[in-house]
Amino acid sequence: MKKKTLIIDENKKQSNIPVKLIVTIALIILCIVMIVYTVKIYVVNEKFADSVSEIARLNSKTVFSIDRIYLYSSADANSNETNKPIWDLDIFQFTDIALYINNRDESGVTYENTIKTLTIDNVKFNGLETGNPKLYYKNVNDFAKLDINEENEIKDSKEFNIVNSGDADYTKPVLYSNCQNPITLEYVNSEMKENTTISDISQPLTYDGSLLQKSGISLNSIKCNLSFRVTIVNNYNQKFVATVYIDIPLEDSFTNESIYNGSIVKNMENTNIVKFIRVE
């Protein structure tokens, strides 16, 4: 009996050896995986810290910023009927935008604070319930009146022509290299309401924001947050990027005025409303 028990115990010990070996190998593999994962996390953190430090170094001073944004909102329409006791209209709500870049040239114009290229892209229309929104470059001479030029629509991206001196052709996207003129854009929302008819002809029809109220277009349905990215390359070939966010002005809670009154203006002025971050 003792012999049998001994043989069984020996067999048990022998059968336990592979199990212990497997467990040991699994623990070693697990430790290696944890070490590799820890090293990877450390390397990623180091790279992130280095990139943050590099961005901080590149932006030790502000070269470009938008310090003023001027907005003018109103509406206009195309008439589809003539000599009839109703108006059949295609209504457009539009907002003209002027962005004033501060290039801090008090100490003179340099390669650092002058623009070599400027591009607008990544256009987004957020929160809009109804309509067909678009963004265009706007001729500054036509500011505060609807002037849709399909060639100037900013779809994927739009690069501005940069001029150093002389007269500029404002019919196409243009900016002086020393930022002496603002970037002018036009937000247009169309197709807000199909078959818009106004049968009240007791008063003359005014082609402005009052059209929205007369046609029953609610302001809540056309509220929009417009955003787009502006990329600047200066004459040192340094690259600066900023994302501009604009709430399309339709009403002012302080003055109780709204676009229904015809038009509404919003003027924002402050240092670094939008700051350009140097990325290269």
N, C-alpha and C positions, 0 to 999 in steps of 0.2 A: 504493500500500500504506500509506503513512504517513497518507494522508487517511482511509482506512478505519479504521486503528487509532485515529486521533484521534476519529473519530465514535463508535467502540465505547467508548472511555474516557469520552467525554462522556455517552453513554447510561448507562454504569455509575454515573457520579457522580450523574446525575439520578435513577436508580432507587434509589440509596442514601439520598437525602434523606428520603423518606417513612419509611424504616426508622428513621433517626436521630431523626426527629420523634416517631415512635411511642414509641421507647425513652425519649426525653427527657420526653414527657408522662407515661409510665408511672412514671418515677422521681419526677416532681413529685407525682403522685397518691399514690405510696407514702409520700413525705415528709410530705404533708399528713395522710394516715391515721395515720402514726406520731406526728405532733405532736398530733393530736386525741386519740389513745389515751393519750399521755403526760399530756396535760392532764386527761383524765377520771380517770386513776389518781391524779393529784395531788389533784384535787377530792375523790375518794372518801376518800383518805388523810386529807385535811384534815378532812372531815366526821367520819370515824371518830375522829380525834384530838380533835376538838371534843366529840364525844359522850362519849368516855372522860373528858375533862376535866370535862364537866358532871356525869357520874355520880360522879366523884371529889369534886367540889364538894358535890353533894347528900348524899354519904355521909361527910362530914368527921367525923361522929360517929354512933354507933350509937344508934338510938332504940328499936327492938324487936329482940329475939332470943329464941330458944328455948334456955333454959339447963338444962332438965330434961325427959327423956323416960322415962316409966314404962310398962313393958310387962308384961302378964300373959297367959300362954298356957295353954290347957287344951283340953278337948273336952267335948262333950255329945252327946246323941242323942235321937231320938224312937223309941219302940218301936212296931212294927207288929203284934206278936203278944201275946196274953195266954193264960195257962194252958196253955203248951206247954213241952216240955223243951228248947227252944232260944230264943235271942233273935234276932229279926229287926229290925235297927236302921237308921235313917238317921243317920249320924254327921256331926257338925259340928266342925271344928277352928276355934277362935276365939282371937283375941288382942285384948285390950282395951288401948287406947292413951290415955295422958294426956300432953298437951303443955303445958308451963308456960311462958308468955310472960313475959319480963322486960321491963318498960316503963320501968325506971330512974326511978321516981317518988320517989326519996329526997328530992328537993328540992320535992316537991309535985306534985299532979295539974295538968296543963296541957292546952291544946288539942293540943299536939304529942305528948304521950305517952299520950293516951286514944284509944280506938278508936271510929270512927263506923260503919264497916262492915267485915265480915270474910267472905271467901268462900273455899271450898275447891273446887278443880276439877282437871282434868287428872290424874285418878286412873289409875295404871298398876300392873299386877301382872307383875313380871318374873321369869323363871326357873322358874315353876311348871310341873311336869310333869303333874299330875293334879288334878282338882277344878274347882269353879265358884266363883271368888272374888268377894266383894263387900265394899264398905266402907260403914259406916253411922255416923251420929252416935249416940253412946251416952249414955243417961241416967246421970249420975255416981252416982246412988243405986243403980244396978244393976251397978256396976263389979265385975268378977271373976266374973260369971255370965252365961251366954248369954242374951241378950234381943234377939231379932230383931224390929225394927219396920220393915216394908217402906216405910212413909211416910218414914223417915229415911235411906233408902239414898242415897248420894252417887253419882249417875249422871254427868250432865254437870257439874253444879255444885250447890253448896249454900250458901246465904247464911244466916249466923247472925243471930238476933235480938239486938241489942245493948241492954243495960239499964244504966242509970246507978246505980240504987239500988233498995231494996226487995227483995221475994222474987222469985226467978226460977223460971220453969216449965222444969224440966230434962227434961221429956218431949220437948221439941223443941229444935233447935239454938239454944243461947243462950250468951252470954258477957257478963260485966260489962265495961263500957267501960274500967275501970282494971285489967283482966286479973287480978282477984282469984281467979277460978276457972280451972281448966285447960280446954283444949279436949279433950273426951273422944270417942273414936271406937272403933268395933269392926270388926275385920277378921274375916270369916267365910269359910271354905272348906268347901263342901258337895259332895255327889256324888263323893266321892273314890273310892268303891268301890261298885259296884252289888250289890244283893242281899247286903248284909253280914249274915252269920249267925254267931252265937257259940253253939257247942253245948256248951262246957264250963260246966256250971252247978254244978260242985262247990263253987264259992265265990260269994258274993254279987257281983252286977255293980255296979261303981262307975262312976257317970257322970262321968268325968273323962278326962284324957289317956291313962290306961291302956287305954281303949277302942281307941285307935289301934293299940296293940301286939297286943291280943287279936284284932283284926279283920285283922291282917296288913298294915296300911298303913305303908309304910316312910317314914322321915323325909326321905330324899333326894327322894322323889317329891312332897313337899308343901312343900319349901323355897321361899320366895318373898321377893323384894325388892319391898316396897310403896313407891310414890312418889306424891306429890300436891303440888299448888301451893297455897300460902296467900297470899291477897292482903288487905292491910290498908289502909284509908283512915282517916287520923286526922281530928281535928276542925279541922285546918287544910286539909283536903282534899288532903293530901300522900299519895302512893301508895307502898306498900312491898310487895315481893314476895319470897317464899322458897319453895324446893322442898325438901320433907322426904323423906328416904330412910330406910326402916326395913327391916332384915333381920328377918323374923318369927322370934322366938326359939323354937327347938325343942329345943336341947341346949346344954349349957355344958361346954366342954372342960376348964375349970379345975376344976370341981367334979364332973365326970363325971355330972352330973344331966341328965335329959331330960324332955320332956313325957310320956314313957312312965311316969314315976313319979307322974303325976297332974297336975302343973302345973309351970310354970317362970316365974320372975320375972326381969326385967332392968331395972335402974335406972341410967340414964345422967345424970350431973350434971356440967356444965362450963360455963364462960362461952362463949357464942356457939357452942353445938353447931350451931345453925342461925341464921344471921344474915339479917335482913331487909334487902334492898337497896332504897333509895329510888329510884324511877324517874321520879317526877313531883313 
